């Protein structure tokens, strides 16, 4: 029995697809930590040419998941990346620009996005779509619509219509939550253009530890102890931030722990790592009641017994016992 996706004209043998998906767990690299079911759904949806929306907090691996699935299903050479959150001129980035040359006159230069949608079987990553300007969202509406799949080059003199090629998969990432102040509330019509929505969960301390240990080939016991401490500290900040009465307004994402793992390999100790990469993420407003004091106390719990260095040497600091660490 064969099934046909009418939109991308892709014919897939159902039996082969089932077999492929049953084996796809083994294709997931150990550098990507994702629930097996979600990985299977991601692979299937990418093979089928679906529009996929990856949701989750910053630094949890959404972009890595998109890059990984492109490589695993053999489309890494047809992978295109567009950061919509960093785009100042959405029309120029998605359509192109009109230029003037004194020898040839006015001419239109297509964007890289136009090239991407003209590429058969491409995977196009639209990163940070929740930060996209509304002009960009309006342009993407017809591109992502299952029944339209076209882009009108209205900056071009003849307003050429470019059809999205067969087999093109769009993967978008989005941060959703009040803590992401630069994001926009995603339009319901835009959300409806992504039939596949996958929540990418932050790693817990054990999974993050195993991932980083493997990725950076960390074997030295002292380095492993520091890595374990960092992963537990990061996990605590994430859990604390979710609480209604949270003492923190920020957390340590996996993107940061990757950088920290590199520092561990390069010989930095926990106190040095905390000073350079952890404390700057937390406000010191409020003195002894600040977020930074709270995080310093948290780090202190992981400093080896007998260290003579105090993390609480501010003139207005207070002792460990007076800092409320509830619910840690």
N, C-alpha and C positions, 0 to 999 in steps of 0.2 A: 504494500500500500504506500502511495506517495502523497505528500501534501505539498501544496503550492502557496507561497506567500505572494499574493497578487500585486503587492506594492513594489517589491524588489525583484520579482520574477525569479525567485530562488526556489529550486526544486530540491527537496531534502527527502531522502529515504528514511521513513519513520524508524525502521529497524536499526539502520546505521546510526541515526541520531541517538536512539536509546543506548546503544552500545557506546557511542562516543561520550555521552554524558555520564555513563556509569564508570568510565575510565578517566574522566576529566579531573577527578580528585587527585590522581597521581601526577597530573600536569601542573598542579599548583605549586609554585616554588616556595621554599621555606622562608624566603624573605617577605612573603605576604601572609599575614595572619588574618584569615577571614573564615567565618563559619562555613562548613562544607556545603550546606544547603544554599547559602547565599552565593557562594562561588559557582556552584552548579547552575543556578538561575542566571547569574551574570554571563557565564560562558554560553549557555543556550540562547540568551537574548541577543548577545553579540553576533553569534552565528546566524541567527534569524534576521538580523538587520533591524532590530527594534530600537526605538528611542529609549535610552536608559537614564534615569536620574539617580545619582548616588548622593545620599543625604547623611550628614553627620557633622560632628564638631571639627574644628580646625585641627589639622595634624593627625587625623585618625587613619589616614591611608587611602582616601578616596582617589586621589590622582594616581597613586601607585597602583591601585586596583585596575584602573582604566588602562594604564600603560602595560600592565602585566597581561591582561586578557588579550590585548592586541598582539603581543609577542607570542602568547601560547597558541592562539588560533591561526598564527602564520600571517598576520597583517601588519607586522611592525614596520615594513617598508612603505606601507600606505597609511601611516599614523600621522595625524595632524593635530597640533595643539594650539588652542586659542584661549588666552586668559582674558575673559570678558570683564573681570573685576579691575584690570589694569588698563583697560581701553578708554582713552579720553574721547575719541571720536569714533563712535560705534558705526556710523555710516561708512566712513573711510575704511575701517577695519573689516567690515563685512561685505561691502560693495566695491569700493575703490575710490579713486580721486581723479578729477580733471586737472591736467597740467598744461602748462604753456611752454612751448619751445620756440624761440625767436626764428629758428630756421625752418621748422615744420608746422608751427602754429599750435593750435589747441589739440590735445589728444587725451584719451581716457585710459587710465591704467587700472586693470582689474586687481582686486585684492587677492591675497593668498587664500582667503576663504573660498573665493570663486573657484580657484584651482582645486581646492580640496573637494568641493561637492561635484566637480567634474571627474573625479577619480573613482573608477569602479572599485567596489569592495573596500572602500576606505573606512577607517574608524576616525571620527572627528571628535576630539575632546573639547567641549565648551566648558572650561574651568570657571568656577565661581559665577555661575549664571545668576545667582541671587544678588549679585552686585552689578549686574548689567544695567546700563542706562535704558530708559524706556524706549528710546529710538532703536536701540539694538533689539529689544524684545519685539517691537513691531515688525522689524525686518525678518526676524526668525520665525514669526508666526506661520507664514506660508511654507517656509523651508521645512519646518518640523511637522506640519500638518500631514497626516497619513494619506489624505486624498488629494493633496496639492503638490507638495514636494518640489517647489520651484523658488527661484530668487529672481526678482526683477531688477535689472541694472538701470534704475531710473536716473542715475547720474550720467549714463551713456546717452548719446544723441538719439539712438533709435529705441531706447528702453528695452534692450534685449532681455528675453526671458531665458534663464538658465535652469534646466531641469536637473534635479539631483540624480546622480547616476545610480545604476542598479547596485544593490548590495551595500550601500553606504549606511553605516551605523553611527548614530549620534549618541555620545555619552556626555552627560552634564553633571557637574558637581555643585552642591549648594550647602551653605551653612544656614541652618534655620534656628532662630532663637533670639531673644531680646538682647543677649550679650553681644551680638554681632551688629554694632551700631551702624556700620556702613552698608548693611544689606538692605534689600527692598523686599516688601511683602510680595511674594510671587503671585502673579495673576492666575486666577483659576483656569482661564483659557490656556495659559502657558503650561500649567501643571497637567492639564488634560492631554497635552501632546506627548506626555511621557507615560505610556502604559506600564512601563516597568520602573518601579521605584524600590530601591534597595537601601536600607539603613546600614551604614558602616559603623559598627560599634567601636568605641575606644577600647584599647587593649587593657586587660587586667594586668596586675604586676607580674604574675607568673608567665603569661604568654609573651609579654613585652620582654621579660628577662631572657626567655628562650630564643626569641627572635633576634635580639641584639647580640647575645652570646654567639649564636650561629653566624650571623651576618659579619661580625668583626673577628671571628675565630678567637674569642677570648678564652684562655685556658688557665692563666695564672690565678691562683687562689685569692690573692689580695685584690686583683682587678675584679674578679667575680664577686667578691664581697661588696666592693664599691658599687658595682653594677646592680646588684640585688637591692642595695639600699636606695639607689637612685630610682629604680622602678617602683619600689614601695612608696617612696616620697611622692612621686608623680601620681601614682594611683590614689593616694590619700587626698591630694589637691583636687583631683577630679571628682571624687566622692563627696568631699566637703562642699564643693561649689554647687552640687545638686541639692543640697539641703535648704529648706525654707529659711532657716536662720544662719545661713552660711557666713563664715568669718572671712571668706575669700570671694573676690570678684574675678579672679583669673585662675588658670590652672597650667600645669606643665604638659604640653602635648607631646605625642610621639615624635613629632618633627624635632623637638628640643632634645629628647632623650637620645635620638640618633647622633646629634652633635656631641652630647655628653659622652656617649660611648666612645667616640673618636678621641675625646680628651683623656678618657681612662687609658686607652691604648697608648696615648702619647705621654703617659706618666703623671697626669694631674691627680691629686688626691681629692677626697670628698669636700674638704673645706675650701680648697681652691676652686673646685667646680661650682660649689654653691655660691661663692663670692662673685664669680664671673658670669655664670649662666642661669642661676636660679633666682637669687635675690632681686636682680633688676626687673624681673617680671611682676613684682609685687610692691604696691605702694607703701611708703614709709610715713604717710600722713597719719597723724594720731599718736606718734611716738611709741610708747610702750604698748599701746592698744592697736597698733597698726598691723596690716596684713604681713608686712615684712618681719615684724617681731614674731608673729605666729609661725611663719615659715622657718625663721631662724631656730625657734624652739623645736620645731619638727625635725630639722636637720640635726640638731644637737642630740636627739635621741639615738641617732645612728652613728655618732662619733664614738670611736673606740674608747673604752674605759681607760682612764689614766692620762688622756691628753691634757696638756697644760694650757691649751689655747681656748679662750672663752669667746663664744660668739656673742656674748652680751656685755660688751665693753663700752656701750654708749653712756655718756654722763647721766642720762635720765633713765637708763635701763633698769629692769627689775629682775629678780631671781627667777630661776626655772619654776620654783614652786608657786610663784604668784601669777604665772601665765596660764590662763585657762585653755587647756587642750581638748576639752570635750568636743566631739565624742571619740577622739583618737584613743 
